[in-house]
Amino acid sequence: METYVVRLWLPDRPGALGAVASRIGAVRGDVVGIDILETGSGQAVDELVVRVPRRQLVDLLVSEVEQVDGVHVELVRPVADAVHDPRLDALETAAVLAGAGTTEELLAALCVHGGRTLGAEWMAVVELTTGELRRAAGSAPTGAWLAAFVEGSQAAAGAGGVSGAGGITAGPDDVAWAPLPAAGLALVVGRSGTPFRARERRQVCALARIVDTRFRELSALRSEAPTRA
């Protein structure tokens, strides 16, 4: 069996998801996970974890699903882990971050594990004041670009842009960020052409809060070490 994440738009009405699942079953697919990323204006954006007997059926699956009235498939991506579970992935990432023993280990774990949890192509941590790139994974932009993006997003929000639990949302919708105020850093994450939805932006902020708290704890332990000696 091949496992895929299928992101789709569908009407936010009773029976719509059932109709989609029925179409997936028609091509011998099996829905093994559902994640609601965003709802509003009568629409929902869901991610389904789907298993099919072979990859050649994916195009047929998309065609079948889009025959449901009002449904559009935004993205299909293969999943290496056949037991992919977004909620379990997030918990495992949080556990790795909480167990980091140094600040550098913490930032490295954030970029590697956090990026995988979010389905990002790249993730980076940048100094807010200097623009220095502290850590990155994937094909991240330069520290200067990242710092300028954060500064521009803050300015846009101050001028009436949208901000909230999911972070500042001004700027490209396939880039998201959140501050790490105790560390003086910003977490920035991106991917090509696939927007970060409301739930994913909240995840970015949640990861940033975990890392900022652990960063503060590790910094305090390091500053106390000479005294204990």
Secondary structure by P-SEA (a helix, b strand, c coil): cbbbbbbbccccccaaaaaaaaaaaaacbbbcccccccccccbbbbbbbcccccccaaaaaaaaaaccccccccbbbbbccccccaaaaaaaaaaaaaacccaaaaaaaaaaaaaaaaccccccccccccccccccccccccaaaaaaaaaaaaaaaaacccccccccccccccccccccccccbbbbbbcccccccaaaaaaaaaaaaaaaaaaaaaaaaaaaccccc
